Amino acid sequence: MLSSEIHWYAVSVCSRREKQCFALLSRKGIETFLPLQKQLRKWSDRKKEVEMPLFPGYIFVKINPSMRIEVLSTPGIVRFIRFGGEDTPVPEVQIKAIHTALLMPTSVEIVDIIILPGEEVYISSGPFKGNYARLVRHNGKGKLQLIMEHVNKSFLLEIGRTRVQHIQTDDKAIAV
């Protein structure tokens, strides 16, 4: 049964074609989100700040399921990210968290492996409110890792401990 509701979905694209796919889908009138981050790149003769995809190989589309074929027929689009054999919507709160992270003065760090050790918390206030995260140690600093499970990636952000709540699990609170 197909839903007629509009949701965000993560879509895998051909290597280094994120911007091209974004432009093609936008021309089709499909709401598309390609998070970009400025990075300093060095060549043998110069240095230049360039905008690079925050999630290389992925873009996000906001569609209803009936538009799936239109997205897949776009050159450079490989597939929808699926779990359990079905396209999996990305929660709106996670898309908003990415938008918010890109507006922050510090850069966001992407890691390919979800770090499992650490304490799980609920972010109760601030721009990332509504997300669950894990506290990890990275470069000697306590950071919360927001897990973006729908794209099999995660990103690290430094968030104050006063913005999180303990999570009750098996009659014990996870302390932060």
C-alpha positions as CSV (number, residue, x, y, z in Angstrom):
1,M,0.0,0.0,0.0
2,L,1.5,3.3,-1.1
3,S,1.2,6.3,1.2
4,S,0.3,9.7,-0.3
5,E,2.1,11.5,2.4
6,I,5.2,13.6,1.6
7,H,8.4,12.6,3.4
8,W,12.1,13.2,3.1
9,Y,14.1,10.3,1.7
10,A,17.9,9.7,1.3
11,V,18.9,8.9,-2.2
12,S,22.3,7.4,-3.2
13,V,23.9,9.1,-6.2
14,C,26.9,8.3,-8.5
15,S,30.2,9.4,-7.1
16,R,30.9,13.1,-7.3
17,R,27.5,13.8,-9.0
18,E,25.7,15.2,-6.0
19,K,25.5,18.8,-7.3
20,Q,24.4,17.6,-10.8
21,C,21.7,15.4,-9.4
22,F,20.5,18.2,-7.1
23,A,20.2,20.6,-10.1
24,L,18.4,18.0,-12.3
25,L,15.9,17.1,-9.6
26,S,15.3,20.8,-8.8
27,R,14.6,21.5,-12.4
28,K,11.9,18.8,-12.3
29,G,10.3,20.7,-9.4
30,I,11.3,18.1,-6.8
31,E,12.2,19.6,-3.4
32,T,15.8,18.5,-2.9
33,F,18.3,19.1,-0.1
34,L,22.1,18.8,-0.7
35,P,23.9,19.8,2.5
36,L,27.2,21.5,1.5
37,Q,30.1,22.5,3.7
38,K,33.0,24.8,2.8
39,Q,36.4,23.1,3.0
40,L,39.9,24.3,2.3
41,R,41.4,22.2,-0.5
42,K,45.1,22.3,-1.4
43,W,46.5,21.8,-4.8
44,S,50.2,21.9,-5.8
45,D,49.9,25.5,-6.9
46,R,47.1,27.0,-4.8
47,K,44.6,26.7,-1.9
48,K,40.9,27.3,-2.4
49,E,37.8,27.1,-0.3
50,V,35.2,24.8,-2.0
51,E,31.7,23.6,-1.1
52,M,31.7,19.8,-0.6
53,P,28.8,17.5,0.1
54,L,28.3,16.9,3.8
55,F,27.2,13.3,3.0
56,P,29.3,12.3,-0.1
57,G,27.2,10.1,-2.4
58,Y,23.8,11.1,-0.9
59,I,21.1,13.8,-1.4
60,F,17.7,14.1,0.2
61,V,14.4,14.4,-1.7
62,K,11.0,15.4,-0.3
63,I,8.4,13.4,-2.2
64,N,5.4,11.2,-1.9
65,P,6.0,7.6,-2.9
66,S,4.2,8.0,-6.3
67,M,7.1,10.2,-7.4
68,R,9.7,7.5,-6.8
69,I,10.1,6.5,-10.5
70,E,10.5,10.2,-11.5
71,V,13.4,10.5,-9.0
72,L,15.0,7.1,-10.1
73,S,14.8,8.1,-13.8
74,T,17.0,11.1,-13.2
75,P,20.6,10.6,-14.5
76,G,23.1,9.9,-11.7
77,I,20.5,8.7,-9.2
78,V,21.4,5.1,-8.1
79,R,18.8,4.1,-5.5
80,F,16.7,5.0,-2.5
81,I,18.1,4.1,0.8
82,R,16.0,1.2,2.1
83,F,15.6,-0.8,5.3
84,G,13.6,-4.0,5.5
85,G,13.0,-3.8,1.7
86,E,11.2,-0.5,1.9
87,D,12.2,3.1,1.2
88,T,12.7,4.6,4.7
89,P,11.6,8.2,5.3
90,V,14.2,10.5,7.1
91,P,12.4,12.2,10.0
92,E,11.9,16.0,9.5
93,V,13.6,16.6,12.8
94,Q,16.8,15.1,11.4
95,I,16.7,17.3,8.2
96,K,16.2,20.3,10.4
97,A,19.1,19.3,12.6
98,I,21.4,19.1,9.5
99,H,20.1,22.6,8.4
100,T,20.9,23.9,11.9
101,A,24.3,22.3,12.0
102,L,25.3,24.0,8.7
103,L,24.4,27.4,10.2
104,M,26.7,26.9,13.1
105,P,30.1,28.8,13.0
106,T,32.1,25.6,13.7
107,S,32.3,22.9,11.1
108,V,30.4,19.6,11.3
109,E,32.5,16.4,11.2
110,I,31.2,13.4,9.3
111,V,32.3,9.9,10.3
112,D,31.7,6.8,8.3
113,I,31.3,4.5,11.3
114,I,28.6,4.9,13.9
115,I,30.4,4.9,17.2
116,L,28.6,2.4,19.5
117,P,30.2,2.9,22.9
118,G,28.8,5.7,25.0
119,E,25.7,6.9,26.7
120,E,22.5,7.6,24.8
121,V,20.7,10.8,25.6
122,Y,17.7,12.8,24.4
123,I,18.4,16.3,23.4
124,S,15.7,18.3,25.2
125,S,16.5,21.9,24.3
126,G,18.3,24.0,21.7
127,P,18.4,23.7,17.9
128,F,18.8,19.9,18.0
129,K,15.8,19.3,20.3
130,G,14.0,16.0,19.6
131,N,17.0,14.0,18.5
132,Y,18.6,11.1,20.3
133,A,22.4,11.1,20.5
134,R,25.3,9.2,22.0
135,L,28.0,10.9,24.1
136,V,31.5,10.1,22.7
137,R,35.0,11.2,23.3
138,H,36.7,12.7,20.3
139,N,40.0,14.6,20.3
140,G,39.8,14.8,24.1
141,K,36.5,16.7,24.1
142,G,33.0,15.4,25.0
143,K,30.8,15.7,22.0
144,L,27.3,14.3,21.3
145,Q,27.1,12.2,18.2
146,L,23.8,12.6,16.4
147,I,23.2,9.3,14.6
148,M,21.8,9.7,11.1
149,E,20.9,6.1,10.6
150,H,19.0,6.7,7.4
151,V,22.2,7.4,5.4
152,N,24.4,5.0,7.4
153,K,26.5,8.0,8.6
154,S,26.6,10.2,11.6
155,F,27.9,13.6,12.5
156,L,29.6,14.9,15.6
157,L,28.5,18.2,17.3
158,E,29.6,19.8,20.5
159,I,26.5,20.3,22.6
160,G,26.4,21.4,26.3
161,R,25.4,18.8,28.8
162,T,22.6,21.0,30.1
163,R,20.7,20.4,26.8
164,V,20.2,16.7,27.3
165,Q,18.0,14.5,29.4
166,H,18.8,11.1,31.0
167,I,17.1,8.2,29.3
168,Q,15.5,5.5,31.5
169,T,16.5,2.0,30.6
170,D,15.7,-1.1,32.7
171,D,15.1,1.0,35.8
172,K,18.3,2.9,35.6
173,A,19.1,6.3,34.1
174,I,21.9,6.8,31.8
175,A,24.0,9.5,33.3
176,V,25.7,12.3,31.5
